[in-house]
């Protein structure tokens, strides 16, 4: 009898262990919807490191790249033909919602996917090469007022995108017509940094998280960070905000992940629980800080509510700039 009982208990334990393992995605993948080296890449690699370090995944999550349309190619793929992949998470940022608010994602809007987690926040920034004659935001504004066509500004994404909007807001605050700015669209922060450091553009509209490695190397200087106040940290605390230079412009950037609309409740719950654990962890907070992302933590319904609110706000902002009717 005792032997039979032990056998039953052992069998039950094995079954439970097998179920626990089955909950873990077998082939976890993070899609960065841009070329390597930018904010989406950073977001995926943060999750890749954190999930493995916390032993929430037993094998590394692969990072793949799906550039195109400022995230539209990936969003359309996941909302349609890759809509039920339980192991696939896709990086997004506030810029995803801004582009979507302008109809750049075609027939798909913010209700077409399942929003999973917002795990960090960064801020917009305007960068130049370290040897640039532009030393501060006033220098840039004066150059734009003199001849906006002579200042080549690189943006990740086209007119109306997040990086374009940052420069448009600065220009409007300074009395410069945003439509006169000379913007060059690129695919992701990696290409943007390469173009700036190669001298192909004079200013990069980017974010502070993308820029830190180049600031540390001495190759890049930030004219302004678009936060309410100076950011903490040895590398960035000396960078002035646009507000303190007389231009009342801020641009926070939430970073996180969504999954396909037909992903099962069980798979969605596994990912949500994994990220809830990460967001409560001191170890994850350190990893996030190392990548110059600041605390932000919303999952599930909380994030879904925020997405809807931001989508509405961005639609109004797009109307202000004549990007939509």
C-alpha positions, 0 to 999 in steps of 0.5 A: 500500500505504501509503495502504491501511494509513493508511486501515485505521489511520484507520478502526480509530482512528475505530471505537475512538473511537466505541466509547469514546463509546458507553460514555458514557451518552447521557442521564445522569440522577441521581435525588434521591429527595426534594424539592430542597434536602436531602442527596440533592440535594446528593449528585446535584449533587456528582456532576453537577459532578465528572463534568463538571469531570473531563471524564468526561461530555461534557454535564451530567448532569440532576438529577431529583426523585422524593420519597416514602416516604423514598426508597421511591418511587424505590427501587421504581421503579428496582427494577421498571419502571426497572430497566435504564436505563444512564444513571441513578444514584440517590442513597442514604444510610445512612437508605435502608438503615435504612428498608429494614431496617424493611420500609418499601420493601415487597417490595424489600430491599438485594439488589434493586439494584446498589450503585455507589459510596459517595463521602462521609460526613457526620454527624447533627446537631440544629439550632435557629434562631439565636434559639432559647432552646435553647443546647446539648444539655442545654437540649433534654434538660431541655425534653424531660424537662419536657414532650416534647409541647411540643418539636416536632422535625422529621425527614426521613422518618417514625418509624423513619427516620434523623432520627427514630433520631438523636433516639430515640438521644439521648432514650434516652441521656438517659432520655427515652422515645423514643415520647413525642417529638413528631416531624413528618415531612417530605420531605427536608432542604430542607423541614426547613430551611424549616420550622425557619427559618419557626418551624413546628418548634423542632428539626430532626434533620438532618445537618451537610452540609445545615446548613452554608449556614444556619450560614454565613448566621447563621440556624441553630445546631447543638446537637450533631453526632453524630460521635466528635470535633469535625469539621474546618473553619472553619464546624463546628470550634466545634460540640460533639459529643453525646459531649462533652456527655455523651451517647454517641451517634454517627450517621455517614451514608454518601452515594452511588449505586446503579443498577437491577438489570438495568443491563448489566455494561458500563454498571455498569463505566463508572460504577464506573471514572468514580467510581474516577477521581473518588475518586482525584482531589484536585479531587474531594476539594476539591469534596466538602469544599466540600459538608461531606462527609468522605472515604469511598470504596467502589465495587463489591464493597466497597460491596456488602459494607458495605451488607449489613453495615449492613442487618444492623446496622440490623435489630438496631437497629430491633428494639431500638426495637420498630420490627420484630419 
